[in-house]
């Protein structure tokens, strides 16, 4: 019987603040970082489970310390039994009453659980010889709902309703999987839009984005209205009228400011307004959504847990749900959020970028297409062309689309050389 | 010029799980703990600022690691300038963009900032020779609003509205301060109500509570309905019809369960139902509040930040707001929450117990009485008779009331001997 015999952690930081990649109205100087976890077994097959939490620098060491608190739950576990019941494992970790106190179900401790859960999925996918999206898409509806903890969700989504959604999507699975492999999944790019770039760089990157086949780009806004207007004018001119332009305020505004500011940006035909205010402000997002309609409101990358997403959907506070691979408690909680989105008929356009977020989140969007929502209509995965070279299976994005990974695993494994070279402290 | 020259941390854990003190439906075996912080200056006056985060055991080391990330902001600071602008300091810590990513404004990182902010208030109060409640109550309305970050609040409370509330309470300040010193502030006790106690112990502790002058007790519920009914029957019989009995489900239920369960408990004339579901579920609490009316819904001890409290108030989701001294980012954020409660006319009954929470939170309730709401009507501070002996200035609770602390400081200083004796690891 194989057991989990070691949990290794790494504090990895890339000095991205030096080039202002990733600069926005709230995050002027991020150093893209990962609190990284490797689960080692004694199976003798050479396979490890890798997972991480994406952070932007300071405090990454605290995030690593949180990963270490999970040793007591993980070391010595039977690998086969654990991987066969990842729903049970999720409940055990999230409902550890002493650790739960530190959230509950939010912030550093919850994200640490997410990294561990994702590492276990990475291990399972490698052992089954499948990419994660395909592994998830091969599960029965019953197996999928068993992954989900419906606690706090049943006023919006019951287990039976989730089963119904999944069963309704069963018939076309094979055909959609084939389409995904041949055609890929739509992407949009944020590469042109960081606040720290000058106008020439903005225009050049917009041009390249359109030439590369992207049908939507995204600009950071919210620091200075005149700047935003000037940059939107440049982007719209270069992109032409048929390419979508979304804007992202990164939580910069109060509710009233958001409504007034977006009103001024309205002439540029916005694809959506993203993170207009505090990610916790469900009622605030609902008020903004009502005021700026028909411009869609997008949020989710900082959404702490499924209870927040449930309410955003109940309140009609978003029309674009931005799933994040490492903010919530891993694959299982993201499956719950995908089911909630399907129940409410809201499109999911995952957040990515950072380090490894593109590699990780694509699997969830692809699983959603094959086995949950059954559609890519008006949906796309964010793409930022940074730091992919550090991953063993970097994303394959071209012609404005993500092409489905074929390698076994969850996409979360970094090169050992990168872990070593960018080790912090 | 005096500077902050050291930040010392302590991982302190008390083995409370051995006696089932503190056991409830979600927390069967808490080990009451503190991630504890001491700020040392070179002023030569022997005064230190002490603050802590209350946790219930595992992960307290991660909470301590989070305290250490604040060294870069605190070490070397001019003491006088820092203490004269604690609003500015709060903004600097909470809006450190890299640390903020780890929440944002929730969980381990946010609570760590709360401990540092509280330690600075402890230092300021000691230097001014006043207990914190009196120091806060001596500030002008302008000085008080300068402590508050109104970001994300202005759709519910503006700076001008806050000033108006504070100015309206100015006339009676001296008279209320005198009343507070002579009569104290009402308390209720949770000492009888832990789930781990047998019926005899429950009855004995209820009797003692009434004899001690408490006008309200609280029982933990939510694990087993028949048990709850039996325990409520015992408590009501011992306490008689005139003593309030509140019940606390510690987040055990989904929305539908909460409504059905409380319906069964209704005959016992409940003072309030506390934490019926996830602390993040604003819309859920609103639905429960509507269904169980006129039984008041109480929540707040796990409320992550002022944005959550704003929405609970906007949605009519609570009628008893339970302030906690160490869950949000310290005194400044709690001042914001007290102002929000005053704006919405909702009563505040602080959460306490744990270790040091009674000592810390009483200052905020007393400040509220003197300078914000101006009333103690239907208000009371929770009291649990545990672990007070570890504090340099333990609470003075008798005749069912908290008597106002006279010693300088925020009440947050533990004996050095306790820090040493209960040091973990």
Contacts between the chains, C-beta under 8 A, distances in Angstrom:
chain1	res1	chain2	res2	distance
A	26	B	97	6.0
A	26	B	100	7.6
A	27	B	97	4.7
A	27	B	98	7.9
A	27	B	101	7.3
A	28	B	97	6.3
A	29	B	97	7.2
A	29	B	98	7.8
A	30	B	97	7.2
A	30	B	98	6.8
A	30	B	101	7.7
A	31	B	98	7.1
A	55	B	98	7.5
A	55	B	101	5.5
A	55	B	102	6.3
A	56	B	97	7.1
A	56	B	98	5.1
A	56	B	101	4.6
A	57	B	98	4.0
A	57	B	101	7.9
A	58	B	69	6.2
A	58	B	72	7.6
A	58	B	96	7.0
A	58	B	98	4.0
A	58	B	99	5.5
A	59	B	66	7.3
A	59	B	69	5.2
A	59	B	98	6.4
A	59	B	99	5.0
A	59	B	101	7.6
A	59	B	102	4.9
A	59	B	109	6.2
A	61	B	65	6.8
A	61	B	69	7.5
A	62	B	62	6.4
A	62	B	65	4.7
A	62	B	66	4.8
A	62	B	69	6.0
A	62	B	102	7.0
A	62	B	108	6.8
A	62	B	109	7.1
A	63	B	102	6.6
A	65	B	61	6.7
A	65	B	62	4.7
A	65	B	65	4.5
A	66	B	59	7.3
A	66	B	62	4.8
A	66	B	108	7.2
A	69	B	58	6.2
A	69	B	59	5.2
A	69	B	61	7.5
A	69	B	62	6.0
A	72	B	58	7.6
A	96	B	58	7.0
A	97	B	26	6.0
A	97	B	27	4.7
A	97	B	28	6.4
A	97	B	29	7.2
A	97	B	30	7.2
A	97	B	56	7.1
A	98	B	27	7.9
A	98	B	29	7.8
A	98	B	30	6.8
A	98	B	31	7.1
A	98	B	55	7.6
A	98	B	56	5.1
A	98	B	57	4.0
A	98	B	58	4.0
A	98	B	59	6.4
A	99	B	58	5.5
A	99	B	59	4.9
A	100	B	26	7.6
A	101	B	27	7.3
A	101	B	30	7.7
A	101	B	55	5.6
A	101	B	56	4.6
A	101	B	57	7.9
A	101	B	59	7.6
A	102	B	55	6.3
A	102	B	59	4.9
A	102	B	62	7.0
A	102	B	63	6.6
A	102	B	107	6.4
A	102	B	108	5.4
A	102	B	111	7.9
A	103	B	106	7.7
A	103	B	107	5.3
A	104	B	251	7.3
A	104	B	278	7.8
A	104	B	279	6.8
A	104	B	302	5.9
A	105	B	278	7.6
A	105	B	280	7.4
A	106	B	103	7.7
A	106	B	106	4.9
A	106	B	107	4.9
A	106	B	280	7.3
A	106	B	304	6.4
A	107	B	102	6.4
A	107	B	103	5.2
A	107	B	106	4.9
A	107	B	107	1.8
A	107	B	108	5.4
A	107	B	109	6.4
A	107	B	110	7.0
A	107	B	304	7.9
A	108	B	62	6.8
A	108	B	66	7.2
A	108	B	102	5.4
A	108	B	107	5.4
A	108	B	108	4.1
A	108	B	109	6.2
A	109	B	59	6.2
A	109	B	62	7.1
A	109	B	107	6.4
A	109	B	108	6.2
A	110	B	107	7.0
A	111	B	102	7.9
A	150	B	254	8.0
A	151	B	254	6.6
A	152	B	254	6.0
A	152	B	277	6.4
A	152	B	278	4.4
A	152	B	281	6.2
A	152	B	284	7.3
A	153	B	254	7.5
A	154	B	254	4.6
A	154	B	255	7.3
A	154	B	256	6.3
A	155	B	254	6.4
A	155	B	255	4.0
A	155	B	256	6.0
A	155	B	284	6.4
A	155	B	287	7.0
A	251	B	104	7.2
A	254	B	150	8.0
A	254	B	151	6.6
A	254	B	152	6.0
A	254	B	153	7.5
A	254	B	154	4.6
A	254	B	155	6.4
A	255	B	154	7.3
A	255	B	155	4.0
A	256	B	154	6.2
A	256	B	155	6.0
A	277	B	152	6.4
A	278	B	104	7.8
A	278	B	105	7.6
A	278	B	152	4.4
A	278	B	307	4.8
A	279	B	104	6.7
A	280	B	105	7.4
A	280	B	106	7.4
A	280	B	304	7.2
A	280	B	305	6.7
A	280	B	307	4.4
A	280	B	308	6.0
A	280	B	311	7.8
A	281	B	152	6.2
A	281	B	307	5.3
A	281	B	310	7.7
A	281	B	311	6.7
A	282	B	282	6.2
A	282	B	283	7.3
A	282	B	311	6.3
A	283	B	282	7.3
A	283	B	311	4.9
A	283	B	314	5.5
A	283	B	315	6.5
A	284	B	152	7.3
A	284	B	155	6.4
A	284	B	307	7.9
A	284	B	311	7.7
A	287	B	155	6.9
A	302	B	104	5.9
A	304	B	106	6.4
A	304	B	107	7.9
A	304	B	280	7.1
A	305	B	280	6.8
A	307	B	278	4.8
A	307	B	280	4.5
A	307	B	281	5.3
A	307	B	284	7.9
A	308	B	280	5.9
A	310	B	281	7.7
A	311	B	280	7.9
A	311	B	281	6.8
A	311	B	282	6.3
A	311	B	283	4.9
A	311	B	284	7.8
A	314	B	283	5.5
A	315	B	283	6.5
